[in-house]
Amino acid sequence: MLRETQHERLRCRKPVLFYEIPYRLPADMITRCHWSTDDPLYISYHDLEWGVPVHDDVRLFEMLVLEGCQAGLSWLTVLKKRNHYQKAFDGFRPERVARYDDRKVAELLRDPGIIRNRTKIEAAIQNARSALKIRKELGSLDSFLWSFAGERPIQNARRGPEDIPSHSEESDSMSKELKKRGFKFVGTTICYAFMQAVGMVNDHEVTCFRYEQIRKMGRT
């Protein structure tokens, strides 16, 4: 009974809103990836989160949903709405999102804090249900998704944006398997962006100050 109570408490805790964390930008002389703009939100995402290996099921589900929401839009647009997304989607806990009904969909479609696209909202709900099936079958979403990267981060050595592909054999395989399991908005390009974001591949450019830091994280 105690274990069950602790589990419920963990499931119901308030989600951590990443961009509520105070962040002081590094000095201007620091070299970053070329895709990083001068927007403070984008810089903090690049410096603190992009490429860091993620193994938490809730965070992985969140990033998979947000990458799908980006389709046809800029990532900065999604980042600006991310905190509100976390609140609107119950911290992206799959067991809660999977229970959303038509009334909840209608509520989300009226919410100006998120991308009000019915297809993307319904895809997030379907993806939550599919994620729960994977968790029941394999134990965790983490082990399933990381299997496509060979269980460890793939270390690349990108010289510039022209060296970074839009997809890979690994993202092709992930996309194919996710679609087979009922996931939506999981094309290979979206899957590759997801793999970059959660550290399955290190695509920081070799001149970027984060490249070596992320590479060392992949060794642990």
Secondary structure, 3 states (H helix, E strand, C coil): CHHHHHHHHHHHCCCCCHHHCCCCCCCCCCCCCCCCCCCHHHHHHHHHCCCCCCCCHHHHHHHHHHHHHCCCCCHHHHHHHHHHHHHHCHHHCHHHHCCCCHHHHHHHHCCCCCCCCHHHHHHHHHHHHHHHHHHHHHCCHHHHHHHHHCCCCEECCECCHHHCCCCCHHHHHHHHHHHHCCCCCCCHHHHHHHHHHCCCEECCECCCHHHHHHHHHCCC
